């Protein structure tokens, strides 16, 4: 009798736990929850010291933006044109400039304004070359090779504890006192 009670209790609790997990999963996957996330605009900030070449020539007027500290997604502005680069999915979308809000030092854009179809691309190269993160992609319709290099932020842990001037003073010897 006791074994039956323990087994029934174990089954009851496991069903209760599975129901709770399933309920949370349904809430996360519900269309209403994803619609709220899509309506919230993303804030893009400029990336300093990035390099861009299109067909081996630097564009005259350009800027690249990211959300937070991650390089996914990237917003590339070349003149009045905006390209959304989703690197992990190897997709590039052309965005309507009228749907991008300009604020001081940042851009706001809502993911719900993303076009349904990406641009036709090929020759994707995504690599970390040590000092920079490199993204190369060919836009097929324009036969344009986009080469974007984003510098890594400096690792503060690699910096010396003291300024170099203090280290040099410590290494100097006083030859007048007979030190060697």
Rosetta constraint file for C-alpha pairs under 8 A:
AtomPair CA 1 CA 5 HARMONIC 6.39 0.50
AtomPair CA 2 CA 6 HARMONIC 6.28 0.50
AtomPair CA 3 CA 7 HARMONIC 6.10 0.50
AtomPair CA 4 CA 8 HARMONIC 6.03 0.50
AtomPair CA 5 CA 9 HARMONIC 6.05 0.50
AtomPair CA 6 CA 10 HARMONIC 6.07 0.50
AtomPair CA 7 CA 11 HARMONIC 6.14 0.50
AtomPair CA 8 CA 12 HARMONIC 6.05 0.50
AtomPair CA 9 CA 13 HARMONIC 6.14 0.50
AtomPair CA 10 CA 14 HARMONIC 6.06 0.50
AtomPair CA 11 CA 15 HARMONIC 6.10 0.50
AtomPair CA 12 CA 16 HARMONIC 6.15 0.50
AtomPair CA 13 CA 17 HARMONIC 6.12 0.50
AtomPair CA 14 CA 18 HARMONIC 6.10 0.50
AtomPair CA 15 CA 19 HARMONIC 5.98 0.50
AtomPair CA 16 CA 20 HARMONIC 6.28 0.50
AtomPair CA 17 CA 21 HARMONIC 6.22 0.50
AtomPair CA 18 CA 22 HARMONIC 5.95 0.50
AtomPair CA 19 CA 23 HARMONIC 5.96 0.50
AtomPair CA 20 CA 24 HARMONIC 6.26 0.50
AtomPair CA 21 CA 25 HARMONIC 6.20 0.50
AtomPair CA 22 CA 26 HARMONIC 6.13 0.50
AtomPair CA 23 CA 27 HARMONIC 6.30 0.50
AtomPair CA 24 CA 28 HARMONIC 6.25 0.50
AtomPair CA 25 CA 29 HARMONIC 6.07 0.50
AtomPair CA 26 CA 30 HARMONIC 5.82 0.50
AtomPair CA 27 CA 33 HARMONIC 7.23 0.50
AtomPair CA 28 CA 33 HARMONIC 6.38 0.50
AtomPair CA 28 CA 34 HARMONIC 7.82 0.50
AtomPair CA 29 CA 33 HARMONIC 6.95 0.50
AtomPair CA 29 CA 34 HARMONIC 7.16 0.50
AtomPair CA 30 CA 34 HARMONIC 6.80 0.50
AtomPair CA 31 CA 35 HARMONIC 6.09 0.50
AtomPair CA 32 CA 36 HARMONIC 6.39 0.50
AtomPair CA 33 CA 37 HARMONIC 6.66 0.50
AtomPair CA 34 CA 38 HARMONIC 6.26 0.50
AtomPair CA 35 CA 39 HARMONIC 6.25 0.50
AtomPair CA 36 CA 40 HARMONIC 6.60 0.50
AtomPair CA 38 CA 110 HARMONIC 6.75 0.50
AtomPair CA 38 CA 111 HARMONIC 5.31 0.50
AtomPair CA 38 CA 112 HARMONIC 5.25 0.50
AtomPair CA 39 CA 110 HARMONIC 6.04 0.50
AtomPair CA 39 CA 111 HARMONIC 6.83 0.50
AtomPair CA 39 CA 112 HARMONIC 5.96 0.50
AtomPair CA 40 CA 110 HARMONIC 6.15 0.50
AtomPair CA 40 CA 111 HARMONIC 7.67 0.50
AtomPair CA 41 CA 108 HARMONIC 5.88 0.50
AtomPair CA 41 CA 109 HARMONIC 5.05 0.50
AtomPair CA 41 CA 110 HARMONIC 4.00 0.50
AtomPair CA 41 CA 111 HARMONIC 6.70 0.50
AtomPair CA 42 CA 67 HARMONIC 6.96 0.50
AtomPair CA 42 CA 108 HARMONIC 5.61 0.50
AtomPair CA 42 CA 109 HARMONIC 5.36 0.50
AtomPair CA 42 CA 110 HARMONIC 5.91 0.50
AtomPair CA 42 CA 111 HARMONIC 7.27 0.50
AtomPair CA 43 CA 67 HARMONIC 5.87 0.50
AtomPair CA 43 CA 106 HARMONIC 6.61 0.50
AtomPair CA 43 CA 107 HARMONIC 5.82 0.50
AtomPair CA 43 CA 108 HARMONIC 4.83 0.50
AtomPair CA 43 CA 109 HARMONIC 6.84 0.50
AtomPair CA 44 CA 65 HARMONIC 5.38 0.50
AtomPair CA 44 CA 66 HARMONIC 4.95 0.50
AtomPair CA 44 CA 67 HARMONIC 4.69 0.50
AtomPair CA 44 CA 68 HARMONIC 7.50 0.50
AtomPair CA 44 CA 75 HARMONIC 7.45 0.50
AtomPair CA 44 CA 106 HARMONIC 5.48 0.50
AtomPair CA 44 CA 107 HARMONIC 5.05 0.50
AtomPair CA 44 CA 108 HARMONIC 6.27 0.50
AtomPair CA 44 CA 109 HARMONIC 7.90 0.50
AtomPair CA 45 CA 65 HARMONIC 5.02 0.50
AtomPair CA 45 CA 66 HARMONIC 5.52 0.50
AtomPair CA 45 CA 67 HARMONIC 6.30 0.50
AtomPair CA 45 CA 68 HARMONIC 7.52 0.50
AtomPair CA 45 CA 105 HARMONIC 6.53 0.50
AtomPair CA 45 CA 106 HARMONIC 4.71 0.50
AtomPair CA 45 CA 107 HARMONIC 6.62 0.50
AtomPair CA 46 CA 63 HARMONIC 6.99 0.50
AtomPair CA 46 CA 64 HARMONIC 5.83 0.50
AtomPair CA 46 CA 65 HARMONIC 4.29 0.50
AtomPair CA 46 CA 66 HARMONIC 6.59 0.50
AtomPair CA 46 CA 105 HARMONIC 7.11 0.50
AtomPair CA 46 CA 106 HARMONIC 6.75 0.50
AtomPair CA 47 CA 63 HARMONIC 7.84 0.50
AtomPair CA 47 CA 64 HARMONIC 5.93 0.50
AtomPair CA 47 CA 65 HARMONIC 5.53 0.50
AtomPair CA 47 CA 66 HARMONIC 6.87 0.50
AtomPair CA 47 CA 150 HARMONIC 7.54 0.50
AtomPair CA 49 CA 150 HARMONIC 7.32 0.50
AtomPair CA 49 CA 151 HARMONIC 6.69 0.50
AtomPair CA 50 CA 64 HARMONIC 7.45 0.50
AtomPair CA 50 CA 148 HARMONIC 7.36 0.50
AtomPair CA 50 CA 149 HARMONIC 5.66 0.50
AtomPair CA 50 CA 150 HARMONIC 4.74 0.50
AtomPair CA 50 CA 151 HARMONIC 6.16 0.50
AtomPair CA 51 CA 148 HARMONIC 5.80 0.50
AtomPair CA 51 CA 149 HARMONIC 5.04 0.50
AtomPair CA 51 CA 150 HARMONIC 6.69 0.50
AtomPair CA 52 CA 58 HARMONIC 6.00 0.50
AtomPair CA 52 CA 59 HARMONIC 7.32 0.50
AtomPair CA 52 CA 146 HARMONIC 7.33 0.50
AtomPair CA 52 CA 147 HARMONIC 5.72 0.50
AtomPair CA 52 CA 148 HARMONIC 4.62 0.50
AtomPair CA 52 CA 149 HARMONIC 6.45 0.50
AtomPair CA 53 CA 57 HARMONIC 5.03 0.50
AtomPair CA 53 CA 58 HARMONIC 4.43 0.50
AtomPair CA 53 CA 59 HARMONIC 6.57 0.50
AtomPair CA 53 CA 146 HARMONIC 6.05 0.50
AtomPair CA 53 CA 147 HARMONIC 5.13 0.50
AtomPair CA 53 CA 148 HARMONIC 6.59 0.50
AtomPair CA 54 CA 58 HARMONIC 6.14 0.50
AtomPair CA 54 CA 59 HARMONIC 6.66 0.50
AtomPair CA 54 CA 144 HARMONIC 6.38 0.50
AtomPair CA 54 CA 145 HARMONIC 5.52 0.50
AtomPair CA 54 CA 146 HARMONIC 4.64 0.50
AtomPair CA 54 CA 147 HARMONIC 6.21 0.50
AtomPair CA 55 CA 144 HARMONIC 5.78 0.50
AtomPair CA 55 CA 145 HARMONIC 5.05 0.50
AtomPair CA 55 CA 146 HARMONIC 6.65 0.50
AtomPair CA 56 CA 145 HARMONIC 7.80 0.50
AtomPair CA 56 CA 147 HARMONIC 7.92 0.50
AtomPair CA 59 CA 78 HARMONIC 7.17 0.50
AtomPair CA 60 CA 79 HARMONIC 7.74 0.50
AtomPair CA 61 CA 78 HARMONIC 6.01 0.50
AtomPair CA 61 CA 79 HARMONIC 5.20 0.50
AtomPair CA 62 CA 76 HARMONIC 7.49 0.50
AtomPair CA 62 CA 77 HARMONIC 5.29 0.50
AtomPair CA 62 CA 78 HARMONIC 4.33 0.50
AtomPair CA 62 CA 79 HARMONIC 5.79 0.50
AtomPair CA 63 CA 76 HARMONIC 6.09 0.50
AtomPair CA 63 CA 77 HARMONIC 5.13 0.50
AtomPair CA 63 CA 78 HARMONIC 6.70 0.50
AtomPair CA 64 CA 74 HARMONIC 6.99 0.50
AtomPair CA 64 CA 75 HARMONIC 5.74 0.50
AtomPair CA 64 CA 76 HARMONIC 4.51 0.50
AtomPair CA 64 CA 77 HARMONIC 6.07 0.50
AtomPair CA 65 CA 74 HARMONIC 5.76 0.50
AtomPair CA 65 CA 75 HARMONIC 5.00 0.50
AtomPair CA 65 CA 76 HARMONIC 6.39 0.50
AtomPair CA 66 CA 70 HARMONIC 6.89 0.50
AtomPair CA 66 CA 71 HARMONIC 5.96 0.50
AtomPair CA 66 CA 72 HARMONIC 7.04 0.50
AtomPair CA 66 CA 73 HARMONIC 6.43 0.50
AtomPair CA 66 CA 74 HARMONIC 4.92 0.50
AtomPair CA 66 CA 75 HARMONIC 6.30 0.50
AtomPair CA 67 CA 71 HARMONIC 7.40 0.50
AtomPair CA 67 CA 72 HARMONIC 7.43 0.50
AtomPair CA 67 CA 73 HARMONIC 7.08 0.50
AtomPair CA 67 CA 74 HARMONIC 7.47 0.50
AtomPair CA 72 CA 85 HARMONIC 7.65 0.50
AtomPair CA 72 CA 86 HARMONIC 6.19 0.50
AtomPair CA 72 CA 87 HARMONIC 6.41 0.50
AtomPair CA 72 CA 88 HARMONIC 7.56 0.50
AtomPair CA 73 CA 84 HARMONIC 6.89 0.50
AtomPair CA 73 CA 85 HARMONIC 5.73 0.50
AtomPair CA 73 CA 86 HARMONIC 5.01 0.50
AtomPair CA 73 CA 87 HARMONIC 6.81 0.50
AtomPair CA 74 CA 84 HARMONIC 5.83 0.50
AtomPair CA 74 CA 85 HARMONIC 5.05 0.50
AtomPair CA 74 CA 86 HARMONIC 6.76 0.50
AtomPair CA 74 CA 87 HARMONIC 7.96 0.50
AtomPair CA 75 CA 82 HARMONIC 6.74 0.50
AtomPair CA 75 CA 83 HARMONIC 5.76 0.50
AtomPair CA 75 CA 84 HARMONIC 4.70 0.50
AtomPair CA 75 CA 85 HARMONIC 6.24 0.50
AtomPair CA 76 CA 82 HARMONIC 5.66 0.50
AtomPair CA 76 CA 83 HARMONIC 5.04 0.50
AtomPair CA 76 CA 84 HARMONIC 6.35 0.50
AtomPair CA 76 CA 85 HARMONIC 7.40 0.50
AtomPair CA 77 CA 81 HARMONIC 5.62 0.50
AtomPair CA 77 CA 82 HARMONIC 4.56 0.50
AtomPair CA 77 CA 83 HARMONIC 6.40 0.50
AtomPair CA 78 CA 82 HARMONIC 6.52 0.50
AtomPair CA 80 CA 97 HARMONIC 7.08 0.50
AtomPair CA 81 CA 94 HARMONIC 7.60 0.50
AtomPair CA 81 CA 95 HARMONIC 7.59 0.50
AtomPair CA 81 CA 97 HARMONIC 6.80 0.50
AtomPair CA 82 CA 94 HARMONIC 5.96 0.50
AtomPair CA 82 CA 95 HARMONIC 5.39 0.50
AtomPair CA 82 CA 96 HARMONIC 7.20 0.50
AtomPair CA 82 CA 97 HARMONIC 6.47 0.50
AtomPair CA 83 CA 92 HARMONIC 6.42 0.50
AtomPair CA 83 CA 93 HARMONIC 5.56 0.50
AtomPair CA 83 CA 94 HARMONIC 4.66 0.50
AtomPair CA 83 CA 95 HARMONIC 5.93 0.50
AtomPair CA 84 CA 92 HARMONIC 5.54 0.50
AtomPair CA 84 CA 93 HARMONIC 5.03 0.50
AtomPair CA 84 CA 94 HARMONIC 6.35 0.50
AtomPair CA 84 CA 95 HARMONIC 6.85 0.50
AtomPair CA 85 CA 90 HARMONIC 7.68 0.50
AtomPair CA 85 CA 91 HARMONIC 6.10 0.50
AtomPair CA 85 CA 92 HARMONIC 4.67 0.50
AtomPair CA 85 CA 93 HARMONIC 6.68 0.50
AtomPair CA 86 CA 90 HARMONIC 5.97 0.50
AtomPair CA 86 CA 91 HARMONIC 5.19 0.50
AtomPair CA 86 CA 92 HARMONIC 6.20 0.50
AtomPair CA 87 CA 91 HARMONIC 6.48 0.50
AtomPair CA 87 CA 126 HARMONIC 7.70 0.50
AtomPair CA 87 CA 135 HARMONIC 7.94 0.50
AtomPair CA 90 CA 124 HARMONIC 7.00 0.50
AtomPair CA 91 CA 118 HARMONIC 5.98 0.50
AtomPair CA 91 CA 119 HARMONIC 7.22 0.50
AtomPair CA 91 CA 121 HARMONIC 7.34 0.50
AtomPair CA 92 CA 118 HARMONIC 5.44 0.50
AtomPair CA 92 CA 119 HARMONIC 5.60 0.50
AtomPair CA 92 CA 120 HARMONIC 7.88 0.50
AtomPair CA 92 CA 121 HARMONIC 7.42 0.50
AtomPair CA 93 CA 114 HARMONIC 7.28 0.50
AtomPair CA 93 CA 115 HARMONIC 6.70 0.50
AtomPair CA 93 CA 117 HARMONIC 7.29 0.50
AtomPair CA 93 CA 118 HARMONIC 4.66 0.50
AtomPair CA 93 CA 119 HARMONIC 5.70 0.50
AtomPair CA 94 CA 115 HARMONIC 7.43 0.50
AtomPair CA 94 CA 118 HARMONIC 7.39 0.50
AtomPair CA 94 CA 119 HARMONIC 7.09 0.50
AtomPair CA 95 CA 99 HARMONIC 7.74 0.50
AtomPair CA 95 CA 113 HARMONIC 7.84 0.50
AtomPair CA 95 CA 114 HARMONIC 6.70 0.50
AtomPair CA 95 CA 115 HARMONIC 7.12 0.50
AtomPair CA 96 CA 100 HARMONIC 7.26 0.50
AtomPair CA 99 CA 109 HARMONIC 6.75 0.50
AtomPair CA 99 CA 110 HARMONIC 7.97 0.50
AtomPair CA 99 CA 113 HARMONIC 7.26 0.50
AtomPair CA 100 CA 107 HARMONIC 6.64 0.50
AtomPair CA 100 CA 108 HARMONIC 5.80 0.50
AtomPair CA 100 CA 109 HARMONIC 5.03 0.50
AtomPair CA 100 CA 110 HARMONIC 7.95 0.50
AtomPair CA 101 CA 107 HARMONIC 5.66 0.50
AtomPair CA 101 CA 108 HARMONIC 4.95 0.50
AtomPair CA 101 CA 109 HARMONIC 6.47 0.50
AtomPair CA 102 CA 106 HARMONIC 6.46 0.50
AtomPair CA 102 CA 107 HARMONIC 4.83 0.50
AtomPair CA 102 CA 108 HARMONIC 6.52 0.50
AtomPair CA 103 CA 107 HARMONIC 5.84 0.50
AtomPair CA 103 CA 108 HARMONIC 7.50 0.50
AtomPair CA 109 CA 113 HARMONIC 7.69 0.50
AtomPair CA 110 CA 114 HARMONIC 7.65 0.50
AtomPair CA 119 CA 139 HARMONIC 7.16 0.50
AtomPair CA 119 CA 140 HARMONIC 7.98 0.50
AtomPair CA 119 CA 141 HARMONIC 7.94 0.50
AtomPair CA 120 CA 139 HARMONIC 6.28 0.50
AtomPair CA 120 CA 140 HARMONIC 5.61 0.50
AtomPair CA 120 CA 141 HARMONIC 6.76 0.50
AtomPair CA 121 CA 137 HARMONIC 6.68 0.50
AtomPair CA 121 CA 138 HARMONIC 5.44 0.50
AtomPair CA 121 CA 139 HARMONIC 4.75 0.50
AtomPair CA 121 CA 140 HARMONIC 5.30 0.50
AtomPair CA 122 CA 137 HARMONIC 6.20 0.50
AtomPair CA 122 CA 138 HARMONIC 5.20 0.50
AtomPair CA 122 CA 139 HARMONIC 6.83 0.50
AtomPair CA 122 CA 140 HARMONIC 6.78 0.50
AtomPair CA 123 CA 136 HARMONIC 7.41 0.50
AtomPair CA 123 CA 137 HARMONIC 5.56 0.50
AtomPair CA 123 CA 138 HARMONIC 5.72 0.50
AtomPair CA 124 CA 135 HARMONIC 7.43 0.50
AtomPair CA 124 CA 136 HARMONIC 5.62 0.50
AtomPair CA 124 CA 137 HARMONIC 4.58 0.50
AtomPair CA 124 CA 138 HARMONIC 6.99 0.50
AtomPair CA 125 CA 134 HARMONIC 7.50 0.50
AtomPair CA 125 CA 135 HARMONIC 5.70 0.50
AtomPair CA 125 CA 136 HARMONIC 4.92 0.50
AtomPair CA 125 CA 137 HARMONIC 6.50 0.50
AtomPair CA 126 CA 133 HARMONIC 7.58 0.50
AtomPair CA 126 CA 134 HARMONIC 5.66 0.50
AtomPair CA 126 CA 135 HARMONIC 4.67 0.50
AtomPair CA 126 CA 136 HARMONIC 6.50 0.50
AtomPair CA 127 CA 133 HARMONIC 5.95 0.50
AtomPair CA 127 CA 134 HARMONIC 5.17 0.50
AtomPair CA 127 CA 135 HARMONIC 6.70 0.50
AtomPair CA 128 CA 132 HARMONIC 6.08 0.50
AtomPair CA 128 CA 133 HARMONIC 4.52 0.50
AtomPair CA 128 CA 134 HARMONIC 6.09 0.50
AtomPair CA 129 CA 133 HARMONIC 6.22 0.50
AtomPair CA 129 CA 134 HARMONIC 7.10 0.50
AtomPair CA 131 CA 151 HARMONIC 6.04 0.50
AtomPair CA 131 CA 152 HARMONIC 5.88 0.50
AtomPair CA 132 CA 149 HARMONIC 6.08 0.50
AtomPair CA 132 CA 150 HARMONIC 5.30 0.50
AtomPair CA 132 CA 151 HARMONIC 4.17 0.50
AtomPair CA 132 CA 152 HARMONIC 5.27 0.50
AtomPair CA 133 CA 149 HARMONIC 5.66 0.50
AtomPair CA 133 CA 150 HARMONIC 5.04 0.50
AtomPair CA 133 CA 151 HARMONIC 6.22 0.50
AtomPair CA 133 CA 152 HARMONIC 6.85 0.50
AtomPair CA 134 CA 147 HARMONIC 7.34 0.50
AtomPair CA 134 CA 148 HARMONIC 5.80 0.50
AtomPair CA 134 CA 149 HARMONIC 4.56 0.50
AtomPair CA 134 CA 150 HARMONIC 6.41 0.50
AtomPair CA 135 CA 146 HARMONIC 7.93 0.50
AtomPair CA 135 CA 147 HARMONIC 6.02 0.50
AtomPair CA 135 CA 148 HARMONIC 5.17 0.50
AtomPair CA 135 CA 149 HARMONIC 6.45 0.50
AtomPair CA 136 CA 145 HARMONIC 7.03 0.50
AtomPair CA 136 CA 146 HARMONIC 5.52 0.50
AtomPair CA 136 CA 147 HARMONIC 4.49 0.50
AtomPair CA 136 CA 148 HARMONIC 6.22 0.50
AtomPair CA 137 CA 145 HARMONIC 5.82 0.50
AtomPair CA 137 CA 146 HARMONIC 5.35 0.50
AtomPair CA 137 CA 147 HARMONIC 6.82 0.50
AtomPair CA 138 CA 143 HARMONIC 6.66 0.50
AtomPair CA 138 CA 144 HARMONIC 5.55 0.50
AtomPair CA 138 CA 145 HARMONIC 4.29 0.50
AtomPair CA 138 CA 146 HARMONIC 6.06 0.50
AtomPair CA 139 CA 143 HARMONIC 5.67 0.50
AtomPair CA 139 CA 144 HARMONIC 5.20 0.50
AtomPair CA 139 CA 145 HARMONIC 6.35 0.50
AtomPair CA 139 CA 146 HARMONIC 7.52 0.50
AtomPair CA 140 CA 144 HARMONIC 6.87 0.50
AtomPair CA 155 CA 159 HARMONIC 7.39 0.50
AtomPair CA 160 CA 164 HARMONIC 7.92 0.50
AtomPair CA 162 CA 166 HARMONIC 6.50 0.50
AtomPair CA 162 CA 167 HARMONIC 6.91 0.50
AtomPair CA 163 CA 167 HARMONIC 6.82 0.50
AtomPair CA 164 CA 168 HARMONIC 6.30 0.50
AtomPair CA 165 CA 169 HARMONIC 6.42 0.50
AtomPair CA 166 CA 170 HARMONIC 6.36 0.50
AtomPair CA 167 CA 171 HARMONIC 6.54 0.50
AtomPair CA 168 CA 172 HARMONIC 6.47 0.50
AtomPair CA 173 CA 179 HARMONIC 6.42 0.50
AtomPair CA 173 CA 180 HARMONIC 6.85 0.50
AtomPair CA 174 CA 178 HARMONIC 7.13 0.50
AtomPair CA 174 CA 179 HARMONIC 5.78 0.50
AtomPair CA 174 CA 180 HARMONIC 7.87 0.50
AtomPair CA 175 CA 179 HARMONIC 5.36 0.50
AtomPair CA 175 CA 180 HARMONIC 6.78 0.50
